[in-house]
Amino acid sequence: MPPTHASEATSSDLAVEPATGAAELRFGFGRNWRSFVDASLSEERVAEAERSLQALLRRDSLRGLVFVDIGCGSGLFSLAACRLDAARVVSFDFDPDSVATAEYVRQRYGIAVDRWQIARGSILDPKPIAGLGPADVVYSWGVLHHTGQMWKAIDNAVGLVKPGGALAISIYNNVQRMPDSSAMWWRIKRAYNRAGPVRRRLMEFAYVSNFVATRLVTLRNPFRAMADRSGGTGRRGMDFWHDVRDWLGGFPYEYATAGEVFNYVHERHGLALEYLRTQDGNVCNEFLFRKPGVETTPGSHGPTR
């Protein structure tokens, strides 16, 4: 576990309590993120996270804005928001190991606790999180579909956005084709989480072997793709092996088509879609929504792409 510094103030007293009744079978995302930070976090990866955040939010700077990070994981993207001059960052995560890891990252990079607050909490519990908002930017990348109640999580995330503010989320795509359907991966992920350490390693080896073989057959270089992630220049700063474990272990696991997510957020909550990035296959579709109202947030630099 990353070291903590008892002499420094922490932000764990932020009043967000975890919800009860969580799914019994749940991947330890926090342990994987802790390992990633210990082994791989670098300035290059932080810079990659900053670029990813700028691309999704369509702005160069977060100067003067309040940024809420739902399911902060390692804290990498909360750190990126601080580096992009957010006035205040509020991060929370259901997993206590993620909370501890994000706190370590905050201390490691010298971000003041009054500027970056971190707590344990669940987006499924609306009562305590209501005290966090409203925020200029509510961000949750690859998280809401792991709560076990994805649509409720989206509802609660929308509730944290101020009028004129932005909601940036990503949700796993619904893939129907076989043999790579979302339903098939649901069963694989459940099996991975039920498995012991040896069986998990075998499943990881099988996944990577298939990854390499598929790219060789289609005349693509699998080792370049693996090296790109290990070097911090791909997939939002994540490295290859931690990404493999995150994918195989990511349970609970829900999914939806881009159209289903758009229709739900737009028709139920009235948010306008400003940006959409879709890809084919078992990947996350990215959405940037804008809540109706007069935008009063300072520091906009316009689209970055």
Summary of the structure (lengths in Angstrom):
residues: 305
radius of gyration: 18.7
end to end distance: 38.4
largest distance: 55.1
contacts: 1012
relative contact order: 0.17
helix: 43%
strand: 16%
